[in-house]
Amino acid sequence: MGTAPLIQVTDLVKDYKIGKRGSRVNLRAVDHVDFEIKKGKALGVVGESGSGKSTVASILAKLLAPTSGSVMFDGQDVTGLSGASLKAFRRRVQTVFQDPFSSLNPKMTVLKSISEPLVVHAVGSKEERSARVEELLVMVGLEPSYAMRYPHQLSGGQAQRVSIARALALQPEFIILDEPISSLDLSIQAQILNLLKELQAKFQLTYLFIGHDLGTVAFISDDIVVMESGKVVEQGPVEALFGNPQQEYTKKLLSAVLDPEKDLGRFLATR
């Protein structure tokens, strides 16, 4: 018998009402989505803009409420959490967003930004929090001296490393990565992807990795969910999806990153 999934998403729906009052129409952003993520594994969710993937991420992070369906985390339905239960959930689940500069307060030093979750959850003394920030900076490949810098003194890659450090501060089990490299230069993207893989292995983290580039998503993921217009059109292990895609939409995404006939072996060898 296999281990129970850490994340189990069942029949997830998210509707929006758009238009003026009296003539509003229903827009279905997420349409009966199902998937699961085993502990210590990475699930990639890929699709073009408007496919619903970031809406799914926001629901899992408890930033949006679903219209219907359930999200089970470690055996508990978290869709209705509030108060102390929600605070406990937020300690175990963290998010890294696409643009680090919009998620870091420009008026706060790196020290304050990374230690903020520790303050909110009353973890450690001021000295212990400072020591933890130094430890986290080294963990993500930055010198401890970066603690006194402000966001405008960081490059895009450095700022995203700070965001990753902040996400790790509370030692979460599950990290939602919502297009975390799409705003970075190509050379920096590879560095951040490698860092994320190293951190996952070191701390047995479970990832949900959102992206629009199938090659990038596949590099870090064990399994992939392909979304189009709010629906899951295909899902499965990376090797199966790359080796034998079933849907035309998946083939289209795949053709944008490699020629499966020529490049599959080389690609899988890099994983």
VENJOVEN-V922111 format. One record per residue. N is the residue number from 1. RES is the residue in one letter. SS is DSSP state (2 for helix, 1 for strand, 0 for the rest). PHI is phi in whole degrees, -180 to 180 (NA if undefined). D_FIRST is the distance of its C-alpha to the first C-alpha in Angstrom with 2 decimals. Layout:
N_RES_SS_PHI_D_FIRST + N_RES_SS_PHI_D_FIRST
//
This chain:
1_M_0_NA_0.00 + 2_G_0_-76_3.82 + 3_T_0_-71_6.73 + 4_A_0_-69_8.97 + 5_P_0_-67_12.02 + 6_L_0_-72_15.21 + 7_I_1_-119_17.27 + 8_Q_1_-132_16.80 + 9_V_1_-103_20.07 + 10_T_1_-129_20.70 + 11_D_1_53_23.96 + 12_L_1_-76_25.99 + 13_V_1_-132_29.75 + 14_K_1_-136_32.73 + 15_D_1_-111_36.26 + 16_Y_1_-124_39.58 + 17_K_1_-94_42.99 + 18_I_1_-123_45.56 + 19_G_0_101_49.31 + 20_K_0_-81_52.10 + 21_R_0_-58_52.04 + 22_G_0_95_52.78 + 23_S_0_-133_51.58 + 24_R_0_-72_48.10 + 25_V_1_-120_45.45 + 26_N_1_-91_41.70 + 27_L_1_-109_39.93 + 28_R_1_-94_36.18 + 29_A_1_-85_34.84 + 30_V_1_-131_31.10 + 31_D_1_-122_30.25 + 32_H_1_54_26.97 + 33_V_1_-93_24.69 + 34_D_1_-131_20.88 + 35_F_1_-168_18.59 + 36_E_1_-140_15.94 + 37_I_1_-133_15.93 + 38_K_0_-75_13.27 + 39_K_0_-59_14.87 + 40_G_0_82_17.28 + 41_K_0_-105_17.43 + 42_A_1_-121_20.51 + 43_L_1_-107_20.86 + 44_G_1_-96_24.33 + 45_V_1_-117_26.15 + 46_V_1_-124_29.21 + 47_G_0_171_32.15 + 48_E_0_-76_35.89 + 49_S_0_-56_37.80 + 50_G_0_88_37.37 + 51_S_0_-79_33.93 + 52_G_0_102_32.50 + 53_K_2_-66_30.35 + 54_S_2_-73_32.27 + 55_T_2_-66_32.28 + 56_V_2_-60_28.48 + 57_A_2_-60_28.70 + 58_S_2_-66_31.33 + 59_I_2_-68_29.29 + 60_L_2_-65_26.31 + 61_A_0_-84_28.91 + 62_K_0_65_30.43 + 63_L_0_-93_33.70 + 64_L_0_-132_33.64 + 65_A_0_-96_32.56 + 66_P_0_-75_30.86 + 67_T_0_-73_32.72 + 68_S_1_-160_29.61 + 69_G_1_99_25.82 + 70_S_1_-134_23.42 + 71_V_1_-125_22.14 + 72_M_1_-96_19.33 + 73_F_1_-122_19.37 + 74_D_0_53_16.95 + 75_G_0_87_16.46 + 76_Q_1_-116_20.24 + 77_D_1_-75_22.34 + 78_V_0_-99_24.95 + 79_T_0_-63_27.31 + 80_G_0_-105_29.66 + 81_L_0_-64_29.75 + 82_S_0_-154_33.23 + 83_G_2_60_35.18 + 84_A_2_-64_33.51 + 85_S_2_-66_29.97 + 86_L_2_-67_30.77 + 87_K_2_-62_32.32 + 88_A_2_-64_29.25 + 89_F_2_-62_27.12 + 90_R_2_-64_29.73 + 91_R_2_-71_29.43 + 92_R_2_-95_25.77 + 93_V_1_-130_26.34 + 94_Q_1_-129_29.24 + 95_T_1_-128_30.84 + 96_V_1_-115_32.94 + 97_F_0_-94_35.34 + 98_Q_0_-63_37.19 + 99_D_0_-107_40.63 + 100_P_2_-63_40.72 + 101_F_2_-72_44.37 + 102_S_2_-83_43.78 + 103_S_2_-100_41.05 + 104_L_0_-105_43.18 + 105_N_0_-69_46.17 + 106_P_0_-64_49.26 + 107_K_0_-94_51.07 + 108_M_0_-110_48.49 + 109_T_1_-67_48.21 + 110_V_2_-57_44.97 + 111_L_2_-56_44.87 + 112_K_2_-69_45.05 + 113_S_2_-63_42.58 + 114_I_2_-72_39.82 + 115_S_2_-82_40.61 + 116_E_2_-55_40.79 + 117_P_2_-61_37.12 + 118_L_2_-67_37.67 + 119_V_2_-67_40.81 + 120_V_2_-58_39.23 + 121_H_0_-97_36.49 + 122_A_0_54_39.06 + 123_V_0_-100_37.42 + 124_G_0_73_39.85 + 125_S_0_-83_43.62 + 126_K_2_-59_45.58 + 127_E_2_-67_45.82 + 128_E_2_-66_42.12 + 129_R_2_-67_41.35 + 130_S_2_-62_43.85 + 131_A_2_-66_42.28 + 132_R_2_-66_38.81 + 133_V_2_-63_40.31 + 134_E_2_-59_41.82 + 135_E_2_-61_38.52 + 136_L_2_-67_36.79 + 137_L_2_-62_39.65 + 138_V_2_-62_39.35 + 139_M_2_-60_35.58 + 140_V_0_-99_36.26 + 141_G_0_88_39.17 + 142_L_0_-119_42.16 + 143_E_0_-70_44.91 + 144_P_2_-57_45.13 + 145_S_2_-63_48.56 + 146_Y_2_-65_46.92 + 147_A_2_-57_46.31 + 148_M_2_-94_49.90 + 149_R_0_-85_49.85 + 150_Y_1_-104_49.76 + 151_P_2_-52_47.75 + 152_H_2_-69_50.90 + 153_Q_2_-94_51.18 + 154_L_0_-114_47.82 + 155_S_0_-77_46.96 + 156_G_2_-59_44.17 + 157_G_2_-65_41.77 + 158_Q_2_-65_42.78 + 159_A_2_-63_42.38 + 160_Q_2_-70_38.84 + 161_R_2_-62_38.04 + 162_V_2_-63_39.47 + 163_S_2_-62_37.28 + 164_I_2_-67_34.17 + 165_A_2_-60_35.48 + 166_R_2_-63_35.98 + 167_A_2_-63_32.44 + 168_L_2_-85_31.19 + 169_A_0_-55_33.63 + 170_L_0_-92_31.39 + 171_Q_0_53_28.42 + 172_P_0_-71_26.20 + 173_E_0_-97_22.49 + 174_F_1_-130_22.88 + 175_I_1_-122_25.92 + 176_I_1_-95_27.16 + 177_L_1_-111_29.43 + 178_D_1_-94_31.76 + 179_E_0_49_33.66 + 180_P_0_-72_34.35 + 181_I_0_-121_36.37 + 182_S_0_-69_38.19 + 183_S_0_-96_41.35 + 184_L_0_-104_41.62 + 185_D_0_-62_43.55 + 186_L_2_-56_41.69 + 187_S_2_-65_42.18 + 188_I_2_-78_40.81 + 189_Q_2_-55_37.79 + 190_A_2_-62_36.49 + 191_Q_2_-63_37.07 + 192_I_2_-68_35.16 + 193_L_2_-61_32.18 + 194_N_2_-64_32.10 + 195_L_2_-60_32.45 + 196_L_2_-62_29.50 + 197_K_2_-66_27.29 + 198_E_2_-63_28.63 + 199_L_2_-66_28.06 + 200_Q_2_-62_24.47 + 201_A_2_-66_23.78 + 202_K_2_-69_25.91 + 203_F_2_-113_24.45 + 204_Q_0_51_20.83 + 205_L_0_-76_21.96 + 206_T_1_-105_20.21 + 207_Y_1_-119_22.72 + 208_L_1_-114_23.80 + 209_F_1_-111_26.59 + 210_I_1_-96_29.13 + 211_G_1_-164_31.67 + 212_H_0_-111_33.88 + 213_D_0_-103_33.96 + 214_L_2_-63_31.06 + 215_G_2_-63_31.86 + 216_T_2_-65_31.76 + 217_V_2_-62_28.57 + 218_A_2_-65_26.85 + 219_F_2_-60_28.07 + 220_I_2_-104_26.04 + 221_S_0_-102_22.99 + 222_D_0_-89_19.67 + 223_D_1_-131_19.56 + 224_I_1_-131_22.58 + 225_V_1_-110_23.54 + 226_V_1_-102_27.04 + 227_M_1_-115_29.15 + 228_E_1_-144_32.49 + 229_S_0_52_34.64 + 230_G_0_86_31.95 + 231_K_1_-109_29.38 + 232_V_1_-83_26.32 + 233_V_1_-98_27.61 + 234_E_1_-165_24.93 + 235_Q_1_-154_21.76 + 236_G_1_164_19.48 + 237_P_1_-61_19.13 + 238_V_2_-54_22.58 + 239_E_2_-60_23.12 + 240_A_2_-69_22.49 + 241_L_2_-66_24.67 + 242_F_2_-77_27.42 + 243_G_2_-77_27.31 + 244_N_0_-150_27.25 + 245_P_0_-63_28.00 + 246_Q_0_-96_28.17 + 247_Q_0_-105_30.45 + 248_E_2_-61_34.07 + 249_Y_2_-64_33.63 + 250_T_2_-65_30.95 + 251_K_2_-62_33.30 + 252_K_2_-64_36.11 + 253_L_2_-63_34.30 + 254_L_2_-68_33.30 + 255_S_2_-67_36.87 + 256_A_0_-76_38.11 + 257_V_0_-113_36.38 + 258_L_0_-166_36.42 + 259_D_0_-90_37.17 + 260_P_2_-55_33.77 + 261_E_2_-65_35.56 + 262_K_2_-93_37.25 + 263_D_2_-106_35.25 + 264_L_2_-60_31.53 + 265_G_2_-60_31.37 + 266_R_2_-64_33.50 + 267_F_2_-64_31.52 + 268_L_2_-66_28.09 + 269_A_2_-67_29.80 + 270_T_0_-86_30.67 + 271_R_0_-82_27.13
//
